[in-house]
Structures are given as structure tokens and as C-alpha cells.
Amino acid sequence: MLAEKVSISLPTPLLEFVEHYKESHALKSRSKVIEMALERLQQESLEAAYRQAAADVDPAFDATNADGLRNETW
């Protein structure tokens, strides 16, 4: 995967956490820690979107879907 170099500023406690996480998980760089954190946020957002989409399903669809008609009749 191609990567672009960016610069970020973090409060000292967060930077210390990133450094500790990197060392305790034997990661090669701080960038890898930040990448993993962003991937997790992305995954959480996707899961939330799927939950919302599932909640938006019209309950009447199941009743219509079970009306006894087969797909071939369409």
C-alpha cells in the first residue's frame, strides 16, 4: 500500500501512550500504531453504518416477502 507522509501534533500523554503501545506490541514505528488506531475507528464507523442500515429496514418488507408469491411470478 502506498503511504503519504503527514505530520501530526499530539498531547504528551497521547504520544507517551503511542510510544508505550509501540514498544509493548513490538511494532516498528509510531506510524503503525496510528495506522492501527485509524483502521479501528474506520471499522467502528462502518459497523455503526451497518447497524443503522439494519435498523432502517422496513418491517413490512418481511410481510410482503412472505405473501406466497414466488420470484418466477414477477
Long-range contacts (C-beta under 8 A, 24 or more apart in sequence): 3-31, 8-34
